[in-house]
Amino acid sequence: MKVSVVIPTINEESSIGSVIDEIPIKAEIIVVDSNSKDKTVEIAKSKGAKIINEPRLGYGRAYKTGFENATGDIIVTLDGDLTYPAYKIKEFVEMLEKEKLDFITCDRLTKL
């Protein structure tokens, strides 16, 4: 199954490269940027991400825009600031497929 990873960003130049590098599988990477004033877009683009400019602010708005543009059978959401462990994506995708699940959710406060 094809995986799309949607990452909303605004001024994440210090972390977006590491977030993308941490993704352990081949995936469509979509960075939905809300007019960053730093080098977020340039860094993400250099890592192979598809960039979508979303001028309307808001976390939910950025995700909705990303979902509308994703082509994967499975959509993974991440933050652009290393809040969530991207290295776990492979494990979760395998769990989705093996267990025939529709949805997995995680929180950033529980230690994995």
Backbone atoms as SQL, in Angstrom:
CREATE TABLE atoms (id INTEGER PRIMARY KEY, chain TEXT, resi INTEGER, resn TEXT, atom TEXT, x REAL, y REAL, z REAL);
INSERT INTO atoms VALUES
  (1, 'A', 1, 'MET', 'N', 0.837, -1.186, 0.000),
  (2, 'A', 1, 'MET', 'CA', 0.000, 0.000, 0.000),
  (3, 'A', 1, 'MET', 'C', 0.878, 1.244, 0.000),
  (4, 'A', 2, 'LYS', 'N', 0.416, 2.256, -0.684),
  (5, 'A', 2, 'LYS', 'CA', 1.149, 3.518, -0.740),
  (6, 'A', 2, 'LYS', 'C', 0.855, 4.335, 0.514),
  (7, 'A', 3, 'VAL', 'N', 1.896, 4.945, 1.065),
  (8, 'A', 3, 'VAL', 'CA', 1.777, 5.748, 2.278),
  (9, 'A', 3, 'VAL', 'C', 2.065, 7.209, 1.951),
  (10, 'A', 4, 'SER', 'N', 1.214, 8.085, 2.459),
  (11, 'A', 4, 'SER', 'CA', 1.450, 9.528, 2.390),
  (12, 'A', 4, 'SER', 'C', 1.677, 10.030, 3.808),
  (13, 'A', 5, 'VAL', 'N', 2.664, 10.892, 3.978),
  (14, 'A', 5, 'VAL', 'CA', 2.948, 11.506, 5.272),
  (15, 'A', 5, 'VAL', 'C', 2.675, 12.999, 5.138),
  (16, 'A', 6, 'VAL', 'N', 1.753, 13.511, 5.950),
  (17, 'A', 6, 'VAL', 'CA', 1.363, 14.916, 5.902),
  (18, 'A', 6, 'VAL', 'C', 1.973, 15.635, 7.107),
  (19, 'A', 7, 'ILE', 'N', 2.718, 16.701, 6.824),
  (20, 'A', 7, 'ILE', 'CA', 3.419, 17.440, 7.869),
  (21, 'A', 7, 'ILE', 'C', 3.082, 18.928, 7.746),
  (22, 'A', 8, 'PRO', 'N', 2.285, 19.482, 8.674),
  (23, 'A', 8, 'PRO', 'CA', 2.054, 20.921, 8.652),
  (24, 'A', 8, 'PRO', 'C', 3.270, 21.649, 9.232),
  (25, 'A', 9, 'THR', 'N', 3.624, 22.785, 8.633),
  (26, 'A', 9, 'THR', 'CA', 4.789, 23.526, 9.123),
  (27, 'A', 9, 'THR', 'C', 4.554, 25.025, 9.119),
  (28, 'A', 10, 'ILE', 'N', 5.263, 25.671, 10.010),
  (29, 'A', 10, 'ILE', 'CA', 5.441, 27.118, 9.984),
  (30, 'A', 10, 'ILE', 'C', 6.746, 27.398, 10.740),
  (31, 'A', 11, 'ASN', 'N', 7.725, 27.864, 9.998),
  (32, 'A', 11, 'ASN', 'CA', 9.038, 28.206, 10.567),
  (33, 'A', 11, 'ASN', 'C', 9.676, 27.041, 11.324),
  (34, 'A', 12, 'GLU', 'N', 9.872, 25.930, 10.635),
  (35, 'A', 12, 'GLU', 'CA', 10.449, 24.717, 11.226),
  (36, 'A', 12, 'GLU', 'C', 11.810, 24.371, 10.622),
  (37, 'A', 13, 'GLU', 'N', 12.574, 25.374, 10.192),
  (38, 'A', 13, 'GLU', 'CA', 13.838, 25.086, 9.514),
  (39, 'A', 13, 'GLU', 'C', 14.816, 24.297, 10.378),
  (40, 'A', 14, 'SER', 'N', 14.740, 24.437, 11.686),
  (41, 'A', 14, 'SER', 'CA', 15.698, 23.739, 12.549),
  (42, 'A', 14, 'SER', 'C', 15.398, 22.252, 12.695),
  (43, 'A', 15, 'SER', 'N', 14.192, 21.827, 12.301),
  (44, 'A', 15, 'SER', 'CA', 13.825, 20.424, 12.535),
  (45, 'A', 15, 'SER', 'C', 13.252, 19.678, 11.338),
  (46, 'A', 16, 'ILE', 'N', 12.723, 20.364, 10.339),
  (47, 'A', 16, 'ILE', 'CA', 12.018, 19.667, 9.261),
  (48, 'A', 16, 'ILE', 'C', 12.906, 18.670, 8.521),
  (49, 'A', 17, 'GLY', 'N', 14.159, 18.987, 8.329),
  (50, 'A', 17, 'GLY', 'CA', 15.065, 18.045, 7.659),
  (51, 'A', 17, 'GLY', 'C', 15.212, 16.756, 8.439),
  (52, 'A', 18, 'SER', 'N', 15.351, 16.863, 9.745),
  (53, 'A', 18, 'SER', 'CA', 15.475, 15.675, 10.597),
  (54, 'A', 18, 'SER', 'C', 14.187, 14.869, 10.628),
  (55, 'A', 19, 'VAL', 'N', 13.050, 15.557, 10.649),
  (56, 'A', 19, 'VAL', 'CA', 11.759, 14.854, 10.635),
  (57, 'A', 19, 'VAL', 'C', 11.657, 14.006, 9.370),
  (58, 'A', 20, 'ILE', 'N', 11.939, 14.590, 8.230),
  (59, 'A', 20, 'ILE', 'CA', 11.848, 13.863, 6.961),
  (60, 'A', 20, 'ILE', 'C', 12.871, 12.730, 6.908),
  (61, 'A', 21, 'ASP', 'N', 14.084, 12.999, 7.367),
  (62, 'A', 21, 'ASP', 'CA', 15.122, 11.960, 7.366),
  (63, 'A', 21, 'ASP', 'C', 14.756, 10.771, 8.246),
  (64, 'A', 22, 'GLU', 'N', 13.965, 11.007, 9.285),
  (65, 'A', 22, 'GLU', 'CA', 13.604, 9.953, 10.238),
  (66, 'A', 22, 'GLU', 'C', 12.527, 9.006, 9.697),
  (67, 'A', 23, 'ILE', 'N', 11.844, 9.389, 8.635),
  (68, 'A', 23, 'ILE', 'CA', 10.779, 8.552, 8.077),
  (69, 'A', 23, 'ILE', 'C', 11.426, 7.296, 7.488),
  (70, 'A', 24, 'PRO', 'N', 11.089, 6.103, 8.034),
  (71, 'A', 24, 'PRO', 'CA', 11.827, 4.885, 7.688),
  (72, 'A', 24, 'PRO', 'C', 11.320, 4.111, 6.474),
  (73, 'A', 25, 'ILE', 'N', 10.348, 4.653, 5.780),
  (74, 'A', 25, 'ILE', 'CA', 9.781, 3.938, 4.637),
  (75, 'A', 25, 'ILE', 'C', 9.701, 4.873, 3.439),
  (76, 'A', 26, 'LYS', 'N', 9.530, 4.261, 2.274),
  (77, 'A', 26, 'LYS', 'CA', 9.287, 5.054, 1.069),
  (78, 'A', 26, 'LYS', 'C', 7.863, 5.586, 1.182),
  (79, 'A', 27, 'ALA', 'N', 7.709, 6.886, 1.050),
  (80, 'A', 27, 'ALA', 'CA', 6.388, 7.487, 1.211),
  (81, 'A', 27, 'ALA', 'C', 6.314, 8.790, 0.426),
  (82, 'A', 28, 'GLU', 'N', 5.097, 9.165, 0.103),
  (83, 'A', 28, 'GLU', 'CA', 4.838, 10.499, -0.429),
  (84, 'A', 28, 'GLU', 'C', 4.870, 11.438, 0.781),
  (85, 'A', 29, 'ILE', 'N', 5.765, 12.396, 0.766),
  (86, 'A', 29, 'ILE', 'CA', 5.879, 13.329, 1.886),
  (87, 'A', 29, 'ILE', 'C', 5.299, 14.663, 1.445),
  (88, 'A', 30, 'ILE', 'N', 4.274, 15.102, 2.154),
  (89, 'A', 30, 'ILE', 'CA', 3.592, 16.347, 1.834),
  (90, 'A', 30, 'ILE', 'C', 3.798, 17.315, 2.992),
  (91, 'A', 31, 'VAL', 'N', 4.475, 18.417, 2.723),
  (92, 'A', 31, 'VAL', 'CA', 4.658, 19.469, 3.712),
  (93, 'A', 31, 'VAL', 'C', 3.670, 20.578, 3.376),
  (94, 'A', 32, 'VAL', 'N', 2.769, 20.846, 4.308),
  (95, 'A', 32, 'VAL', 'CA', 1.785, 21.907, 4.131),
  (96, 'A', 32, 'VAL', 'C', 2.292, 23.098, 4.945),
  (97, 'A', 33, 'ASP', 'N', 2.781, 24.096, 4.246),
  (98, 'A', 33, 'ASP', 'CA', 3.444, 25.213, 4.909),
  (99, 'A', 33, 'ASP', 'C', 2.556, 26.449, 4.959),
  (100, 'A', 34, 'SER', 'N', 2.543, 27.084, 6.118),
  (101, 'A', 34, 'SER', 'CA', 1.740, 28.292, 6.331),
  (102, 'A', 34, 'SER', 'C', 2.618, 29.538, 6.313),
  (103, 'A', 35, 'ASN', 'N', 3.197, 29.793, 5.151),
  (104, 'A', 35, 'ASN', 'CA', 3.978, 31.016, 4.926),
  (105, 'A', 35, 'ASN', 'C', 5.178, 31.171, 5.856),
  (106, 'A', 36, 'SER', 'N', 5.971, 30.131, 5.973),
  (107, 'A', 36, 'SER', 'CA', 7.190, 30.217, 6.784),
  (108, 'A', 36, 'SER', 'C', 8.078, 31.347, 6.277),
  (109, 'A', 37, 'LYS', 'N', 8.708, 32.025, 7.202),
  (110, 'A', 37, 'LYS', 'CA', 9.621, 33.123, 6.866),
  (111, 'A', 37, 'LYS', 'C', 11.077, 32.660, 6.878),
  (112, 'A', 38, 'ASP', 'N', 11.308, 31.407, 7.229),
  (113, 'A', 38, 'ASP', 'CA', 12.665, 30.866, 7.278),
  (114, 'A', 38, 'ASP', 'C', 12.883, 29.925, 6.093),
  (115, 'A', 39, 'LYS', 'N', 13.759, 28.965, 6.224),
  (116, 'A', 39, 'LYS', 'CA', 14.093, 28.069, 5.113),
  (117, 'A', 39, 'LYS', 'C', 13.371, 26.717, 5.178),
  (118, 'A', 40, 'THR', 'N', 12.263, 26.658, 5.882),
  (119, 'A', 40, 'THR', 'CA', 11.509, 25.409, 5.997),
  (120, 'A', 40, 'THR', 'C', 11.208, 24.805, 4.633),
  (121, 'A', 41, 'VAL', 'N', 10.639, 25.595, 3.749),
  (122, 'A', 41, 'VAL', 'CA', 10.220, 25.103, 2.432),
  (123, 'A', 41, 'VAL', 'C', 11.415, 24.614, 1.620),
  (124, 'A', 42, 'GLU', 'N', 12.488, 25.369, 1.611),
  (125, 'A', 42, 'GLU', 'CA', 13.671, 24.985, 0.842),
  (126, 'A', 42, 'GLU', 'C', 14.264, 23.676, 1.350),
  (127, 'A', 43, 'ILE', 'N', 14.326, 23.532, 2.666),
  (128, 'A', 43, 'ILE', 'CA', 14.884, 22.309, 3.255),
  (129, 'A', 43, 'ILE', 'C', 13.995, 21.115, 2.930),
  (130, 'A', 44, 'ALA', 'N', 12.686, 21.270, 3.123),
  (131, 'A', 44, 'ALA', 'CA', 11.756, 20.169, 2.842),
  (132, 'A', 44, 'ALA', 'C', 11.818, 19.767, 1.374),
  (133, 'A', 45, 'LYS', 'N', 11.863, 20.756, 0.500),
  (134, 'A', 45, 'LYS', 'CA', 11.945, 20.480, -0.937),
  (135, 'A', 45, 'LYS', 'C', 13.230, 19.727, -1.267),
  (136, 'A', 46, 'SER', 'N', 14.332, 20.101, -0.637),
  (137, 'A', 46, 'SER', 'CA', 15.614, 19.434, -0.902),
  (138, 'A', 46, 'SER', 'C', 15.612, 17.982, -0.432),
  (139, 'A', 47, 'LYS', 'N', 14.692, 17.650, 0.478),
  (140, 'A', 47, 'LYS', 'CA', 14.560, 16.276, 0.984),
  (141, 'A', 47, 'LYS', 'C', 13.542, 15.476, 0.174),
  (142, 'A', 48, 'GLY', 'N', 12.989, 16.090, -0.881),
  (143, 'A', 48, 'GLY', 'CA', 12.061, 15.388, -1.757),
  (144, 'A', 48, 'GLY', 'C', 10.594, 15.546, -1.415),
  (145, 'A', 49, 'ALA', 'N', 10.281, 16.427, -0.485),
  (146, 'A', 49, 'ALA', 'CA', 8.878, 16.617, -0.099),
  (147, 'A', 49, 'ALA', 'C', 8.120, 17.424, -1.147),
  (148, 'A', 50, 'LYS', 'N', 6.846, 17.104, -1.272),
  (149, 'A', 50, 'LYS', 'CA', 5.927, 17.906, -2.074),
  (150, 'A', 50, 'LYS', 'C', 5.490, 19.056, -1.166),
  (151, 'A', 51, 'ILE', 'N', 5.578, 20.278, -1.646),
  (152, 'A', 51, 'ILE', 'CA', 5.252, 21.451, -0.841),
  (153, 'A', 51, 'ILE', 'C', 3.910, 22.017, -1.276),
  (154, 'A', 52, 'ILE', 'N', 3.057, 22.249, -0.302),
  (155, 'A', 52, 'ILE', 'CA', 1.781, 22.916, -0.557),
  (156, 'A', 52, 'ILE', 'C', 1.738, 24.143, 0.342),
  (157, 'A', 53, 'ASN', 'N', 1.550, 25.305, -0.248),
  (158, 'A', 53, 'ASN', 'CA', 1.408, 26.526, 0.540),
  (159, 'A', 53, 'ASN', 'C', -0.048, 26.657, 0.969),
  (160, 'A', 54, 'GLU', 'N', -0.264, 26.776, 2.262),
  (161, 'A', 54, 'GLU', 'CA', -1.611, 26.970, 2.807),
  (162, 'A', 54, 'GLU', 'C', -1.607, 28.282, 3.586),
  (163, 'A', 55, 'PRO', 'N', -2.069, 29.362, 2.955),
  (164, 'A', 55, 'PRO', 'CA', -2.016, 30.667, 3.613),
  (165, 'A', 55, 'PRO', 'C', -2.976, 30.804, 4.797),
  (166, 'A', 56, 'ARG', 'N', -4.014, 29.972, 4.824),
  (167, 'A', 56, 'ARG', 'CA', -4.947, 30.037, 5.951),
  (168, 'A', 56, 'ARG', 'C', -4.301, 29.329, 7.136),
  (169, 'A', 57, 'LEU', 'N', -4.175, 30.029, 8.234),
  (170, 'A', 57, 'LEU', 'CA', -3.501, 29.481, 9.404),
  (171, 'A', 57, 'LEU', 'C', -4.365, 28.449, 10.117),
  (172, 'A', 58, 'GLY', 'N', -3.712, 27.571, 10.823),
  (173, 'A', 58, 'GLY', 'CA', -4.410, 26.585, 11.643),
  (174, 'A', 58, 'GLY', 'C', -3.934, 25.178, 11.366),
  (175, 'A', 59, 'TYR', 'N', -3.726, 24.470, 12.453),
  (176, 'A', 59, 'TYR', 'CA', -3.260, 23.090, 12.407),
  (177, 'A', 59, 'TYR', 'C', -4.242, 22.205, 11.638),
  (178, 'A', 60, 'GLY', 'N', -5.509, 22.303, 11.986),
  (179, 'A', 60, 'GLY', 'CA', -6.543, 21.509, 11.319),
  (180, 'A', 60, 'GLY', 'C', -6.664, 21.840, 9.845),
  (181, 'A', 61, 'ARG', 'N', -6.581, 23.111, 9.519),
  (182, 'A', 61, 'ARG', 'CA', -6.662, 23.543, 8.118),
  (183, 'A', 61, 'ARG', 'C', -5.506, 22.949, 7.318),
  (184, 'A', 62, 'ALA', 'N', -4.318, 22.952, 7.904),
  (185, 'A', 62, 'ALA', 'CA', -3.147, 22.396, 7.214),
  (186, 'A', 62, 'ALA', 'C', -3.325, 20.903, 6.974),
  (187, 'A', 63, 'TYR', 'N', -3.819, 20.187, 7.977),
  (188, 'A', 63, 'TYR', 'CA', -4.044, 18.751, 7.785),
  (189, 'A', 63, 'TYR', 'C', -5.100, 18.505, 6.715),
  (190, 'A', 64, 'LYS', 'N', -6.191, 19.257, 6.751),
  (191, 'A', 64, 'LYS', 'CA', -7.244, 19.067, 5.751),
  (192, 'A', 64, 'LYS', 'C', -6.690, 19.283, 4.341),
  (193, 'A', 65, 'THR', 'N', -5.898, 20.309, 4.163),
  (194, 'A', 65, 'THR', 'CA', -5.277, 20.568, 2.861),
  (195, 'A', 65, 'THR', 'C', -4.364, 19.418, 2.461),
  (196, 'A', 66, 'GLY', 'N', -3.585, 18.917, 3.415),
  (197, 'A', 66, 'GLY', 'CA', -2.707, 17.781, 3.134),
  (198, 'A', 66, 'GLY', 'C', -3.480, 16.539, 2.749),
  (199, 'A', 67, 'PHE', 'N', -4.560, 16.260, 3.476),
  (200, 'A', 67, 'PHE', 'CA', -5.382, 15.078, 3.177),
  (201, 'A', 67, 'PHE', 'C', -5.972, 15.170, 1.774),
  (202, 'A', 68, 'GLU', 'N', -6.410, 16.363, 1.403),
  (203, 'A', 68, 'GLU', 'CA', -7.004, 16.564, 0.075),
  (204, 'A', 68, 'GLU', 'C', -5.996, 16.326, -1.049),
  (205, 'A', 69, 'ASN', 'N', -4.725, 16.480, -0.753),
  (206, 'A', 69, 'ASN', 'CA', -3.679, 16.328, -1.766),
  (207, 'A', 69, 'ASN', 'C', -2.930, 15.008, -1.686),
  (208, 'A', 70, 'ALA', 'N', -3.174, 14.232, -0.652),
  (209, 'A', 70, 'ALA', 'CA', -2.477, 12.954, -0.476),
  (210, 'A', 70, 'ALA', 'C', -3.008, 11.917, -1.458),
  (211, 'A', 71, 'THR', 'N', -2.108, 11.090, -1.973),
  (212, 'A', 71, 'THR', 'CA', -2.510, 10.038, -2.908),
  (213, 'A', 71, 'THR', 'C', -2.333, 8.643, -2.318),
  (214, 'A', 72, 'GLY', 'N', -1.875, 8.561, -1.082),
  (215, 'A', 72, 'GLY', 'CA', -1.623, 7.262, -0.462),
  (216, 'A', 72, 'GLY', 'C', -2.882, 6.550, -0.008),
  (217, 'A', 73, 'ASP', 'N', -2.759, 5.233, 0.132),
  (218, 'A', 73, 'ASP', 'CA', -3.829, 4.419, 0.700),
  (219, 'A', 73, 'ASP', 'C', -3.867, 4.594, 2.216),
  (220, 'A', 74, 'ILE', 'N', -2.713, 4.898, 2.780),
  (221, 'A', 74, 'ILE', 'CA', -2.562, 5.136, 4.213),
  (222, 'A', 74, 'ILE', 'C', -2.004, 6.541, 4.371),
  (223, 'A', 75, 'ILE', 'N', -2.602, 7.313, 5.283),
  (224, 'A', 75, 'ILE', 'CA', -2.114, 8.661, 5.552),
  (225, 'A', 75, 'ILE', 'C', -1.598, 8.715, 6.982),
  (226, 'A', 76, 'VAL', 'N', -0.364, 9.180, 7.113),
  (227, 'A', 76, 'VAL', 'CA', 0.279, 9.356, 8.411),
  (228, 'A', 76, 'VAL', 'C', 0.422, 10.851, 8.647),
  (229, 'A', 77, 'THR', 'N', 0.156, 11.296, 9.869),
  (230, 'A', 77, 'THR', 'CA', 0.357, 12.701, 10.207),
  (231, 'A', 77, 'THR', 'C', 1.536, 12.838, 11.162),
  (232, 'A', 78, 'LEU', 'N', 2.305, 13.872, 10.948),
  (233, 'A', 78, 'LEU', 'CA', 3.454, 14.191, 11.804),
  (234, 'A', 78, 'LEU', 'C', 3.490, 15.690, 12.035),
  (235, 'A', 79, 'ASP', 'N', 4.184, 16.094, 13.070),
  (236, 'A', 79, 'ASP', 'CA', 4.491, 17.506, 13.260),
  (237, 'A', 79, 'ASP', 'C', 5.874, 17.768, 12.675),
  (238, 'A', 80, 'GLY', 'N', 6.136, 19.002, 12.339),
  (239, 'A', 80, 'GLY', 'CA', 7.413, 19.364, 11.742),
  (240, 'A', 80, 'GLY', 'C', 8.505, 19.678, 12.740),
  (241, 'A', 81, 'ASP', 'N', 8.244, 19.433, 14.030),
  (242, 'A', 81, 'ASP', 'CA', 9.206, 19.828, 15.061),
  (243, 'A', 81, 'ASP', 'C', 9.738, 18.660, 15.892),
  (244, 'A', 82, 'LEU', 'N', 9.696, 17.460, 15.338),
  (245, 'A', 82, 'LEU', 'CA', 10.201, 16.251, 16.019),
  (246, 'A', 82, 'LEU', 'C', 9.389, 15.873, 17.257),
  (247, 'A', 83, 'THR', 'N', 8.136, 16.330, 17.338),
  (248, 'A', 83, 'THR', 'CA', 7.284, 16.000, 18.480),
  (249, 'A', 83, 'THR', 'C', 6.955, 14.515, 18.518),
  (250, 'A', 84, 'TYR', 'N', 6.720, 13.930, 17.359),
  (251, 'A', 84, 'TYR', 'CA', 6.348, 12.519, 17.271),
  (252, 'A', 84, 'TYR', 'C', 7.494, 11.712, 16.667),
  (253, 'A', 85, 'PRO', 'N', 7.637, 10.454, 17.067),
  (254, 'A', 85, 'PRO', 'CA', 8.736, 9.616, 16.563),
  (255, 'A', 85, 'PRO', 'C', 8.439, 9.042, 15.175),
  (256, 'A', 86, 'ALA', 'N', 8.917, 9.702, 14.150),
  (257, 'A', 86, 'ALA', 'CA', 8.673, 9.249, 12.778),
  (258, 'A', 86, 'ALA', 'C', 9.230, 7.855, 12.535),
  (259, 'A', 87, 'TYR', 'N', 10.257, 7.470, 13.272),
  (260, 'A', 87, 'TYR', 'CA', 10.861, 6.147, 13.074),
  (261, 'A', 87, 'TYR', 'C', 9.881, 5.011, 13.380),
  (262, 'A', 88, 'LYS', 'N', 8.759, 5.301, 14.046),
  (263, 'A', 88, 'LYS', 'CA', 7.760, 4.276, 14.366),
  (264, 'A', 88, 'LYS', 'C', 6.763, 4.047, 13.227),
  (265, 'A', 89, 'ILE', 'N', 6.822, 4.853, 12.185),
  (266, 'A', 89, 'ILE', 'CA', 5.839, 4.755, 11.103),
  (267, 'A', 89, 'ILE', 'C', 5.797, 3.352, 10.508),
  (268, 'A', 90, 'LYS', 'N', 6.936, 2.779, 10.227),
  (269, 'A', 90, 'LYS', 'CA', 6.967, 1.443, 9.618),
  (270, 'A', 90, 'LYS', 'C', 6.218, 0.435, 10.486),
  (271, 'A', 91, 'GLU', 'N', 6.475, 0.467, 11.767),
  (272, 'A', 91, 'GLU', 'CA', 5.812, -0.447, 12.705),
  (273, 'A', 91, 'GLU', 'C', 4.294, -0.256, 12.686),
  (274, 'A', 92, 'PHE', 'N', 3.844, 0.990, 12.681),
  (275, 'A', 92, 'PHE', 'CA', 2.410, 1.256, 12.690),
  (276, 'A', 92, 'PHE', 'C', 1.744, 0.873, 11.369),
  (277, 'A', 93, 'VAL', 'N', 2.405, 1.132, 10.260),
  (278, 'A', 93, 'VAL', 'CA', 1.853, 0.742, 8.958),
  (279, 'A', 93, 'VAL', 'C', 1.729, -0.777, 8.883),
  (280, 'A', 94, 'GLU', 'N', 2.749, -1.487, 9.332),
  (281, 'A', 94, 'GLU', 'CA', 2.690, -2.954, 9.341),
  (282, 'A', 94, 'GLU', 'C', 1.551, -3.448, 10.230),
  (283, 'A', 95, 'MET', 'N', 1.339, -2.800, 11.370),
  (284, 'A', 95, 'MET', 'CA', 0.250, -3.173, 12.271),
  (285, 'A', 95, 'MET', 'C', -1.108, -2.935, 11.605),
  (286, 'A', 96, 'LEU', 'N', -1.256, -1.794, 10.937),
  (287, 'A', 96, 'LEU', 'CA', -2.501, -1.496, 10.219),
  (288, 'A', 96, 'LEU', 'C', -2.830, -2.589, 9.213),
  (289, 'A', 97, 'GLU', 'N', -1.823, -2.975, 8.443),
  (290, 'A', 97, 'GLU', 'CA', -2.033, -3.969, 7.391),
  (291, 'A', 97, 'GLU', 'C', -2.274, -5.358, 7.974),
  (292, 'A', 98, 'LYS', 'N', -1.467, -5.768, 8.922),
  (293, 'A', 98, 'LYS', 'CA', -1.575, -7.112, 9.494),
  (294, 'A', 98, 'LYS', 'C', -2.893, -7.311, 10.237),
  (295, 'A', 99, 'GLU', 'N', -3.259, -6.321, 11.032),
  (296, 'A', 99, 'GLU', 'CA', -4.467, -6.431, 11.855),
  (297, 'A', 99, 'GLU', 'C', -5.723, -5.956, 11.129),
  (298, 'A', 100, 'LYS', 'N', -5.549, -5.491, 9.890),
  (299, 'A', 100, 'LYS', 'CA', -6.665, -4.966, 9.090),
  (300, 'A', 100, 'LYS', 'C', -7.412, -3.847, 9.834),
  (301, 'A', 101, 'LEU', 'N', -6.631, -2.933, 10.383),
  (302, 'A', 101, 'LEU', 'CA', -7.188, -1.802, 11.117),
  (303, 'A', 101, 'LEU', 'C', -7.495, -0.656, 10.164),
  (304, 'A', 102, 'ASP', 'N', -8.421, 0.179, 10.566),
  (305, 'A', 102, 'ASP', 'CA', -8.757, 1.366, 9.787),
  (306, 'A', 102, 'ASP', 'C', -8.001, 2.597, 10.274),
  (307, 'A', 103, 'PHE', 'N', -7.576, 2.582, 11.546),
  (308, 'A', 103, 'PHE', 'CA', -7.078, 3.808, 12.152),
  (309, 'A', 103, 'PHE', 'C', -6.214, 3.484, 13.360),
  (310, 'A', 104, 'ILE', 'N', -5.124, 4.191, 13.498),
  (311, 'A', 104, 'ILE', 'CA', -4.309, 4.139, 14.712),
  (312, 'A', 104, 'ILE', 'C', -4.071, 5.581, 15.128),
  (313, 'A', 105, 'THR', 'N', -4.198, 5.861, 16.416),
  (314, 'A', 105, 'THR', 'CA', -3.880, 7.193, 16.916),
  (315, 'A', 105, 'THR', 'C', -2.873, 7.076, 18.047),
  (316, 'A', 106, 'CYS', 'N', -2.061, 8.083, 18.177),
  (317, 'A', 106, 'CYS', 'CA', -1.024, 8.111, 19.214),
  (318, 'A', 106, 'CYS', 'C', -1.041, 9.486, 19.866),
  (319, 'A', 107, 'ASP', 'N', -0.411, 9.570, 21.018),
  (320, 'A', 107, 'ASP', 'CA', -0.231, 10.883, 21.618),
  (321, 'A', 107, 'ASP', 'C', 1.239, 11.089, 21.935),
  (322, 'A', 108, 'ARG', 'N', 1.633, 12.320, 22.027),
  (323, 'A', 108, 'ARG', 'CA', 3.049, 12.624, 22.221),
  (324, 'A', 108, 'ARG', 'C', 3.495, 12.552, 23.668),
  (325, 'A', 109, 'LEU', 'N', 2.583, 12.294, 24.572),
  (326, 'A', 109, 'LEU', 'CA', 2.937, 12.265, 25.985),
  (327, 'A', 109, 'LEU', 'C', 3.229, 10.868, 26.504),
  (328, 'A', 110, 'THR', 'N', 2.807, 9.842, 25.772),
  (329, 'A', 110, 'THR', 'CA', 3.042, 8.466, 26.187),
  (330, 'A', 110, 'THR', 'C', 4.371, 7.996, 25.628),
  (331, 'A', 111, 'LYS', 'N', 5.202, 7.456, 26.487),
  (332, 'A', 111, 'LYS', 'CA', 6.511, 6.974, 26.042),
  (333, 'A', 111, 'LYS', 'C', 6.333, 5.677, 25.265),
  (334, 'A', 112, 'LEU', 'N', 6.941, 5.612, 24.092),
  (335, 'A', 112, 'LEU', 'CA', 6.828, 4.418, 23.250),
  (336, 'A', 112, 'LEU', 'C', 7.945, 3.448, 23.544);
